[in-house]
Each structure stands twice: as structure tokens, then as C-alpha cells.
């Protein structure tokens, strides 16, 4: 089944709405907080940090059926959402669309968006934030009365991790393989273009996130660096990708195996 990667650019309406919001707060003390020791409780479910470097963070969101996140934006960071289980309805200020398992959407800075779980068992979503700053959050509308509030405070977090199923991926390891929701996650380091091309050719369609290093598409001259998400498919071919710096990638698919 064909997957979708959608890119949402910042609109004039996003900029206009953000400029009108004056009364919102942010707890700067959370900028250096260790989110690995908590699960953040939300009125729509919960979320936890699964992978972190100084340049990007990856979170897992569990959203309950018929619940939704606030209509919010991140003024200073780009965000990518990938559905790992279930189905989600994504809304921006201009459109609404659905994502199924394996689908993804990239929001540029300042784009207001909301995610709703529309499948019976809710939805599990991976969120990639670049740069890594959790408090970079402005809410426009919220079903739970949080419009003027910043990110959740420590008294709204759960420090007893035994209450939740949580998957931690060590960013210091060269290779990791995990299953989250219905998707397989493979993290792998590459230093040679032929090796990464061989790896990516194993799949008909694959979502790839750059965790470190740099890739260049030799046909289009497009540069992919930390935090970028790309599809490997008939149009974006593995053999066109050249490593310019030693690279670490996260591959997401239902059927990932380490063939090397």
C-alpha cells in the first residue's frame, strides 16, 4: 500500500494568527529537564521521549480515540509526524486530511496543526522535533482549556515509568532495532554511499529520518541533513543518494530486517 509524505509550508494565515497571540507562557526551567525520566500526561493521552540528541528529539504520542491535541504551532522548530499505529486526522488552519499507518507529514516552523485519533484503538504517532526544544509551543485553540498555557509542568508528569509501556532508544548506540505500534524502527550508521544504497534498495517504500550527517541526491542536488525526512520509492531512488558526511539514519517500515 502506497504511503504518503506531505509537507505543509507556513502560510500567511499562520503568521497572522501567531502575531495575534500575546498571552502565552513557557516554563524555561524545562529547557534542561531530563524528559527520559517521565511520561507526560495529557488530557488526550500521554507522550514520552524515546530518542534524543542535542540537535533533535523523537517523541511517541499515544492519543485516545476521538481525542485530539490542541491547535498549536512551534515558532522555532520543524516537526514531523509519522503514524505508527491506527489512523489520525490532521488539521491545519487551511485543510484537513487523514494519515494511515506509515504516512507522515512535515510541518515547517510556525504552522498551526492538530492531530486527532479516529481509529477504534486510538493512534500512536512518532513526532520528530528539530531543533530539540520542548517548550517551543504556542496554542491557538484547545478542547481542554490550555490556550494560554505553555508545555505541561513537572507536576503534570508521571515519574513512575512502570505505569506505562515505554520504549527507549539509546542515541549512543551505532545500531538499534525496535518495534513501536505496528511499525519497525531500525537505526543504523553508514560511512559509505554504496552501503547505504544497498540497505535502502531492500525496500519498495521506506520513510527515512536523518539523525546525523548529510546525504545529497546527486540528480536533484537536494541536501538532507539532521531532522530531514525523506521517502525512498520509485521517484526518490536509493542509488541517487550520496553520503557527504558519515550518517546515522532511522528507517521506518512494517517489514524491516537487517540484511547486512
Secondary structure, DSSP 8 states (H G I E B T S, - for coil): ----EEEE---HHHHHHHHH-------GGGGG--GGG-EEEETTEEEEEEEE-SS-EEEEEEE-BT-B--EEE-TT-EEEEEEEES-EEEEESS-EEEE-TT-EEEE-TT--EEEEE-STT-EEEEEEEES--TT--EEEE-TTS-TT--S--GGGEE--GGGS------TTSS-EEEEETTEEEEEEEE-SHHHHHHHHTT-SSEEEEEEEEEEEETTT--EE-TT-EEEESSSS-GGGEEEEEEEEEEEEESS-----
